[in-house]
Amino acid sequence: MLPPGGSGGGGGRGGGMMMGGGGMFGQASAAQGYIRANYFVDAAIRYDFLKEKRASLSLNVNDIFRTRRQDIYSESSAFVQNIFRRRDPQILRLNFNWRFGKFDTNLFKRKNTKNQENGMDMMNM
């Protein structure tokens, strides 16, 4: 007999953090068993600096509490299977971003106008 299952997955987001979670009763139903809940916390922070905020540093951390895992239980008349696997390792990333030049939307407008004119000339042939 299988334990009650909820809808798996789900998550929330706020303030540069992401959290994942399991179902209503901490597990989700599967065809021959259930998948136990999976909870994790990811976080990121970014600092913009230089003139006109042209540069930024960001720090990202995955699975802060090292709780991301896969835990599955399956059962039939022929077998019983219990799978436990630790997911991706904790990862710390430091990124540097530098924006240079100016973004000119008029470049795209001119290009589209030329393409439309060329298309009209081709239709007149």
Helices and strands as residue ranges (DSSP letters): E 11-14, E 17-20, E 27-29, E 33-36, E 40-49, G 51-53, E 55-62, E 69-75, E 80-86, E 91-98, H 106-123
